[in-house]
């Protein structure tokens, strides 16, 4: 690898304030904010809008669309008689 062209790869905390959850992983993203993690070390923290703790698909709160009703309404409105 060439020296000096790659970003620093380091531990970063991603936090979802809406779900009150956070996880520590490695990333090249930068942040001015820091947080003290459970191991006593201080890491940069990045706030995210949606994570697996708050996404409807992963939490089981997703809606099921009534596609059959929509198709029937379309056929009724625009179908040949």
Buried (B, 14 or more C-beta within 10 A) or exposed (E): EEEEEEEEEEEBBBBBEEBEBBEBEEBEEEBEEEBEBEEEEEBBBBEBEEBEBBBEEEEEEEEEEEEEEEEEEEEEEEEEE
